[in-house]
Amino acid sequence: MKNLAYFWNKLLETFWFIPVLIIFLAIVLATGLVKLDNSITITHEGLLRFFLVNSSDSARSILSTISGAMIGVAGTVFSVTLVALTLASSQFGPRLIQNFMYVRLNQIVLGSYVATYLYCLLVLNTIRDIDSYTFIPSISIIVSIIAAVINIILLIVFIHRIAVSIQADKVIADISNFITKQVEVLFPEKIGEESEINSVDIQVKKSVYPHRIPIKSPKSGYLEYISSDSLLEQISKHDGLMELYHRPGSFLVKGIQLGELYVHERWEEDEIRKLVRQFVISTTKTARQDLEYSIHQMVEIAARALSPGVNDPYTAIACIDNLTSTMSHLAEVKFPSRYRYDEEGDLRIIVDPLDFEGVLDAAFNQIRQFSAGSTAVIIRLMEALIMIQEFTKIESQKKAVIKHAQMVLNLGVQTIKEENDVADLRERAEKILPQNV
């Protein structure tokens, strides 16, 4: 079920699936409404006579006009989307293109216009006007007019959405909201008391198994997804133990060891292949199980803003503020243990887990490196670390924040030329590094 959910989500993330689904629904709707028109007769009396078509020429004219307009606007929508993708790629980085592609409104608008065009063609083909038989699908034509009105409204909404979506603050806010949701999914538990050191003796656990089987990557690419439940179930079924050397987001070279499998008896090749299929390797990174990928998207925006050609410290500061919110929340969540147990409480998988210090490094290392000489950004980095420090509860987290604060202070002292600015930075640093300032 986990694998099916993964592939379904991958399908929803493609740019073509929603438009194709809407087109398919339009074909079904056209068929159903034509059948309805063929089975009932509507009298052209009262108010209805102003809306129902009673001439085959008028019906063809209406459907031809709507279909021609829809396919023309569909081309415009496609062009505007490409322009937005080009601007996003040049301003925020090519890795953010998929964020714009996955916007559901863009997919719905494109699919709606193409579907309306196809719907009108199908209905137009059913109109008959011969000596012995006349058929005008009145209801189907009314629906096409309603669809045209809806599409006009969608076009206005679409243009507004595109204009807003390429603004830096909007892009940053969207990424921040996505990271927040991702954190809530990956780390649902709040932290309790400070974590004790796990007393599991790994070497003793491994020594129980007489056989070791190296599990190698079948191809080169990024480890995108691990079906943890299926993997745990398969290893438990054979009473084994597996140690993973990589986590989602890692780049794998074909033939490199994904991990080591410890078993009582040798596995058949089919069983090993089934185990390897629990690891999805793709040519590009995704945020499916990789929190650092989403963090890196925000960092890339900040790094581009701090480049000499752009020199936009305010965008970088906005990125720092949003990353501060994320890290403050992560300081309160419970990071998963590197040990995975089955329902009977037996150790089955040893993973390479994500920890607070690793995420903090991903969030602030590159921004700090690119901010050399930018007084406002360096001072905001120090203020961000002060705020994060207030949320930390574990000693290892406090040490990680202190390490970053010291590096930010060192950078400021080395690159800020104005002594008053350096004094301001030192004053803030005293709240974290009173003994070192």
C-alpha positions in Angstrom: 0.0 0.0 0.0 2.9 2.4 0.8 4.4 1.8 -2.7 1.0 2.4 -4.3 0.5 5.6 -2.3 4.0 6.7 -3.4 3.4 6.1 -7.1 -0.1 7.8 -6.9 1.5 10.9 -5.4 4.2 10.9 -8.1 1.4 10.7 -10.7 -0.4 13.7 -9.1 2.8 15.7 -9.2 3.2 15.4 -12.9 2.1 18.4 -15.0 0.1 16.2 -17.5 -2.0 14.0 -15.3 -4.7 16.5 -14.1 -5.2 17.9 -17.6 -5.5 14.4 -19.1 -8.0 13.5 -16.4 -10.1 16.6 -17.2 -10.0 15.9 -20.9 -11.2 12.3 -20.2 -14.1 13.7 -18.1 -15.0 16.1 -20.9 -15.3 13.2 -23.3 -17.5 11.3 -20.9 -19.6 14.5 -20.3 -20.0 15.1 -24.0 -21.1 11.5 -24.6 -23.6 11.6 -21.7 -25.1 14.9 -22.6 -25.6 14.1 -26.3 -27.3 10.9 -25.2 -29.5 12.9 -22.9 -30.3 15.4 -25.7 -31.3 12.4 -27.9 -33.6 11.0 -25.3 -35.6 14.1 -24.2 -37.3 16.9 -26.0 -37.2 20.5 -24.7 -39.8 23.0 -25.9 -38.5 26.4 -26.9 -41.1 28.4 -24.8 -40.9 31.1 -22.2 -37.5 32.2 -21.0 -35.9 29.1 -22.5 -36.4 30.4 -26.0 -33.7 33.0 -25.4 -31.1 30.4 -24.4 -31.8 27.3 -26.4 -30.6 27.0 -30.0 -33.2 26.1 -32.6 -31.1 26.3 -35.7 -28.3 23.9 -36.8 -26.3 26.8 -38.3 -26.5 28.7 -35.0 -25.5 25.6 -33.1 -22.4 25.1 -35.4 -21.5 28.7 -35.1 -21.6 28.8 -31.3 -19.6 25.6 -30.9 -17.1 26.6 -33.6 -16.6 30.0 -31.9 -16.1 28.5 -28.4 -13.8 25.7 -29.6 -11.6 28.1 -31.6 -11.4 30.6 -28.7 -10.6 27.9 -26.2 -7.7 26.4 -28.1 -6.3 29.8 -28.8 -6.5 30.8 -25.1 -5.0 27.4 -24.2 -1.9 28.3 -26.3 -1.8 31.6 -24.4 -2.0 29.9 -21.0 0.8 27.5 -22.0 3.0 30.4 -23.2 2.4 32.4 -19.9 3.2 29.3 -17.9 6.5 28.9 -19.8 7.3 32.5 -19.2 6.7 32.1 -15.5 8.9 29.0 -15.4 11.7 30.9 -17.2 11.5 33.8 -14.7 11.4 31.4 -11.8 14.4 29.5 -13.1 16.5 32.6 -13.7 15.5 34.4 -10.5 15.2 31.6 -7.9 17.0 28.6 -9.4 16.1 25.7 -11.8 15.2 23.4 -8.9 12.2 25.6 -8.1 10.6 25.0 -11.5 8.9 21.9 -10.3 7.2 23.9 -7.5 5.5 26.0 -10.2 4.7 22.9 -12.3 2.9 21.3 -9.4 0.6 24.2 -8.8 -2.8 22.6 -9.2 -4.5 25.8 -10.6 -2.1 25.9 -13.6 -2.9 22.2 -14.4 -6.6 22.8 -14.0 -6.7 25.9 -16.2 -4.7 24.2 -19.0 -6.8 21.0 -18.8 -10.1 23.0 -18.7 -9.4 24.9 -21.9 -8.2 21.9 -23.9 -11.1 19.8 -22.5 -13.7 22.5 -23.5 -12.2 22.6 -27.0 -12.4 18.8 -27.3 -16.0 18.8 -25.8 -17.2 21.4 -28.4 -15.7 19.3 -31.3 -17.4 16.2 -30.1 -20.8 17.9 -29.7 -20.3 19.7 -33.0 -19.9 16.4 -34.8 -23.3 15.2 -33.6 -25.3 18.0 -35.2 -27.5 16.7 -38.0 -29.6 18.7 -40.5 -30.9 16.6 -43.3 -34.3 16.4 -45.0 -35.6 13.5 -42.9 -33.7 14.1 -39.6 -32.6 17.1 -37.6 -30.7 16.8 -34.3 -29.5 19.8 -32.3 -28.0 19.0 -28.9 -29.5 22.0 -27.0 -28.4 20.9 -23.5 -24.9 20.1 -24.6 -24.6 23.6 -26.2 -25.8 25.3 -23.1 -23.2 23.4 -21.1 -20.5 24.5 -23.5 -21.5 28.2 -23.0 -21.4 27.7 -19.3 -18.0 26.1 -19.6 -16.8 29.1 -21.7 -17.9 31.5 -19.0 -16.2 29.5 -16.3 -13.0 29.4 -18.4 -13.0 33.2 -18.7 -13.2 33.5 -14.9 -10.4 30.9 -14.6 -8.2 32.9 -17.0 -8.5 36.0 -14.8 -7.7 33.9 -11.7 -4.8 32.3 -13.5 -3.2 35.6 -14.6 -3.5 36.9 -11.0 -2.0 33.7 -9.6 0.9 33.8 -12.1 1.6 37.5 -11.2 1.6 36.7 -7.5 3.5 33.4 -7.7 6.7 34.9 -9.2 7.1 37.4 -6.3 10.0 36.6 -4.1 8.1 36.9 -0.8 5.4 34.6 -2.1 7.9 31.9 -3.3 9.6 32.0 0.0 6.4 31.8 2.0 5.2 28.8 -0.2 8.4 26.9 0.5 8.2 27.7 4.2 4.6 26.4 4.4 5.7 23.3 2.5 8.6 22.7 4.9 6.3 23.2 7.9 3.9 20.6 6.6 6.8 18.3 5.8 8.2 18.6 9.3 4.8 17.8 10.8 4.6 14.6 8.7 8.2 13.5 9.3 8.4 14.5 12.9 4.9 14.2 14.4 6.1 13.8 18.1 7.2 16.6 20.4 10.4 16.1 22.4 10.2 15.0 26.0 13.1 14.7 28.3 16.6 14.8 26.9 17.3 11.6 24.9 19.4 9.1 26.7 22.2 7.3 24.8 20.8 4.1 23.4 22.5 1.2 25.0 22.1 -1.2 22.0 25.4 -3.0 21.3 25.4 -3.2 17.5 28.3 -5.5 17.2 26.7 -8.1 19.5 23.5 -7.9 17.5 25.4 -8.4 14.3 27.4 -11.3 15.6 24.3 -13.4 16.0 24.0 -13.7 12.3 26.4 -16.0 10.5 25.9 -14.6 7.0 26.4 -11.1 5.6 24.9 -10.0 2.3 26.0 -6.7 0.8 23.0 -4.8 -0.8 24.2 -2.8 -3.7 22.6 0.0 -5.7 21.2 -1.2 -9.0 21.8 2.1 -10.7 23.2 5.6 -10.3 20.9 8.4 -9.0 19.4 9.9 -6.0 17.8 7.8 -3.3 14.3 9.2 -3.4 12.2 7.0 -1.3 12.4 4.0 1.0 9.3 1.8 1.6 10.1 1.4 5.3 7.1 -0.7 6.2 7.6 -3.2 3.4 11.3 -3.3 4.1 10.8 -4.0 7.8 8.2 -6.6 7.0 10.5 -8.5 4.7 13.4 -8.4 7.0 11.3 -9.5 10.0 9.9 -12.4 7.9 13.4 -13.8 7.5 14.5 -12.9 11.1 17.3 -10.7 9.8 18.9 -7.4 10.5 19.9 -4.7 8.0 22.1 -1.7 8.4 21.6 1.2 5.9 24.5 3.4 4.9 22.4 6.1 3.1 19.2 8.0 3.6 16.8 9.6 1.1 18.5 12.5 -0.7 21.9 10.7 -1.0 23.5 10.3 -4.4 24.2 6.7 -5.2 26.6 5.3 -7.8 25.7 2.0 -9.4 27.3 -0.8 -7.4 27.8 1.2 -4.2 26.6 -0.5 -1.1 23.1 0.6 0.1 23.6 -1.4 3.2 24.5 -4.7 4.8 22.0 -7.5 5.4 22.7 -9.9 8.3 20.8 -13.2 8.1 20.8 -16.8 9.4 20.5 -18.3 6.0 21.5 -17.3 2.5 18.8 -15.5 0.6 17.7 -16.4 -2.9 18.4 -13.8 -5.7 14.6 -13.2 -6.1 14.4 -12.3 -2.4 17.3 -9.9 -2.7 15.8 -8.2 -5.8 12.5 -7.8 -3.9 14.4 -6.2 -1.1 16.2 -3.8 -3.5 12.8 -2.8 -5.0 11.9 -1.2 -1.7 14.5 1.6 -2.6 13.3 4.1 -5.3 16.3 5.7 -7.1 15.6 8.5 -9.5 17.6 11.0 -11.6 16.5 14.0 -9.6 16.1 14.9 -5.9 12.6 15.3 -4.5 11.3 16.4 -1.1 9.3 13.2 -0.6 11.4 11.9 2.4 14.2 14.5 2.2 13.8 17.5 4.4 17.2 18.9 3.5 16.1 19.2 -0.1 13.3 21.6 0.9 15.8 23.5 3.1 18.2 23.7 0.2 15.6 25.3 -2.0 15.3 28.2 0.5 19.0 28.4 0.8 19.4 28.6 -3.0 17.1 31.6 -3.1 19.2 33.3 -0.4 22.5 32.5 -2.0 21.3 33.9 -5.4 20.1 37.0 -3.6 23.5 37.5 -2.0 25.4 37.1 -5.3 27.2 40.2 -6.5 25.1 40.4 -9.6 21.8 40.5 -7.6 22.8 42.0 -4.2 19.4 41.7 -2.6 19.9 41.3 1.2 16.2 41.7 1.9 15.3 38.5 0.1 18.1 36.7 1.9 16.8 38.1 5.3 13.3 36.8 4.4 14.8 33.4 3.8 16.7 33.5 7.1 13.5 34.5 9.0 11.5 31.5 7.5 14.4 29.1 8.2 14.5 30.4 11.8 10.8 29.4 12.2 11.6 26.0 10.8 14.6 25.4 13.0 12.8 26.7 16.1 10.1 24.1 15.4 12.6 21.3 14.8 14.2 22.1 18.2 11.0 20.9 19.8 10.3 17.8 17.8 11.6 14.3 18.5 14.0 13.1 15.8 13.6 9.4 15.0 16.1 6.9 16.5 18.5 5.1 14.2 17.1 1.8 15.4 13.9 0.3 13.9 12.1 -2.5 15.7 9.4 -4.9 14.6 6.2 -5.6 16.4 7.9 -8.2 18.7 10.5 -5.6 19.8 13.4 -7.1 17.8 15.9 -4.8 16.2 15.6 -5.1 12.4 17.0 -2.0 10.7 19.8 0.4 11.6 19.4 3.6 9.6 21.5 6.7 8.9 19.1 9.3 10.6 18.7 13.0 10.2 19.5 15.0 13.2 19.1 18.6 14.4 22.7 19.6 13.8 22.7 18.3 10.2 19.6 20.3 9.4 21.0 23.4 11.0 24.2 23.0 8.9 22.1 22.7 5.8 20.0 25.8 6.7 22.8 28.3 7.6 26.2 27.1 6.4 25.9 28.3 2.8 24.0 31.5 3.7 26.8 32.4 6.1 29.4 31.7 3.5 27.7 33.8 0.9 27.0 36.7 3.3 30.6 37.8 3.8 30.6 41.6 4.0 26.8 41.9 4.1 26.3 43.5 7.5 22.5 43.3 7.6 22.5 39.6 6.8 25.3 38.7 9.2 23.5 40.5 12.1 20.2 38.8 11.1 21.9 35.4 11.2 23.1 36.1 14.7 19.6 37.2 15.7 18.1 34.0 14.2 20.5 31.8 16.2 19.5 33.7 19.4 15.9 32.9 18.7 16.5 29.3 17.9 18.6 28.9 21.1 15.5 29.8 23.1 13.7 26.7 21.8 16.5 24.2 22.2 16.2 21.8 25.1 18.9 19.2 24.4 22.6 19.9 25.1 23.7 18.7 21.7 21.3 21.1 20.0 22.6 24.0 22.2 26.2 23.1 21.2 25.2 23.1 17.5 23.6 26.6 17.8 26.7 27.9 19.7 29.0 26.5 17.0 27.1 28.4 14.3 27.0 31.6 16.4 30.7 31.5 16.8 31.2 31.1 13.0 28.9 34.0 12.3 30.8 36.2 14.8 34.1 35.2 13.3 32.8 36.0 9.8 31.5 39.4 11.0 34.8 40.4 12.7 36.7 39.4 9.5 34.5 41.0 6.9 32.6 44.0 8.4 34.7 47.1 8.2 32.7 49.5 10.3 33.6 49.1 14.0 30.1 50.2 15.2 28.5 47.4 13.2 31.0 44.9 14.7 30.1 46.2 18.1 26.4 45.6 17.4 27.2 42.1 16.3 29.3 41.4 19.4 26.5 42.7 21.6 24.1 40.2 20.1 26.6 37.4 20.2 27.0 37.9 24.0 23.6 36.4 24.5 24.9 33.1 23.2 28.7 33.4 23.6 29.3 35.5 26.7 32.6 33.7 27.5 34.0 34.0 24.0 33.1 37.6 22.9 
